């Protein structure tokens, strides 16, 4: 029974290949961010930049900060912090006119 318990609690850590793949995706998204900065999308320029930033931060949180393998309590704490950040950004954009 003790051997079964040990097998069920073994963590699955990402390999170096996964880290390199995520890093390459982050570099690609950085290139897209630089390319998009030179293109005028009108009213959706800021939304495009924020969308790319959200995807990049998700990848960093999930893989490099090991949030994928953390406990549910820690994920809730991170989620609450991100919720307050989202509320702050929403209040900022509701106060500032882009016209």
ZITA-V229932 format. One record per residue. SS is DSSP state (~ for helix, > for strand, _ for the rest). PSI is psi in degrees with one decimal (NA if undefined). NEAR is the number of other ideal C-beta (glycine too) atoms within 8 Angstrom. Layout:
ss: [SS;SS]
psi: [PSI;PSI]
near: [NEAR;NEAR]
This chain:
ss: [_;~;~;~;~;~;~;~;_;_;_;_;_;_;_;~;~;~;~;~;~;~;~;~;~;~;~;~;~;~;~;~;~;~;~;~;~;_;_;_;_;~;~;~;~;~;~;~;~;~;~;~;~;~;~;~;~;~;~;~;~;~;~;~;_;_;~;~;~;_;_;~;~;~;~;~;~;~;~;~;~;~;~;~;~;~;~;~;~;~;~;~;~;~;~;_;_;_;_]
psi: [-36.0;-36.5;-36.5;-39.7;-40.6;-38.0;-33.1;-16.9;8.8;129.4;145.0;101.5;145.0;150.8;172.7;-32.5;-40.1;-42.9;-42.4;-40.7;-45.0;-40.4;-42.1;-39.4;-40.9;-40.0;-39.7;-44.2;-32.8;-41.3;-40.8;-39.6;-43.4;-41.5;-40.8;-29.1;-28.3;-4.9;134.5;108.3;5.5;-125.5;-17.7;11.6;-47.1;-41.0;-38.0;-45.5;-40.8;-36.7;-44.6;-41.1;-37.4;-42.6;-43.2;-42.1;-34.1;-44.7;-42.3;-45.9;-42.5;-46.6;-52.2;-28.5;5.5;31.8;-23.2;-31.5;9.4;169.1;164.4;-35.2;-45.0;-38.2;-36.6;-42.2;-44.2;-40.6;-41.5;-41.1;-42.5;-33.6;-44.9;-35.1;-42.6;-41.3;-41.6;-43.5;-41.8;-41.5;-36.5;-47.2;-26.9;-21.9;-21.8;130.6;133.4;4.4;NA]
near: [4;5;6;7;8;8;7;6;6;6;5;5;5;7;6;5;6;9;11;8;8;11;8;8;9;11;8;8;11;9;8;9;11;8;8;12;7;5;6;4;8;5;6;7;10;7;8;10;11;8;8;12;9;8;9;11;8;8;12;10;10;9;12;9;7;7;10;7;7;7;5;5;6;9;10;8;8;10;8;8;8;8;8;8;8;8;8;8;8;8;8;8;7;6;5;6;3;5;2]
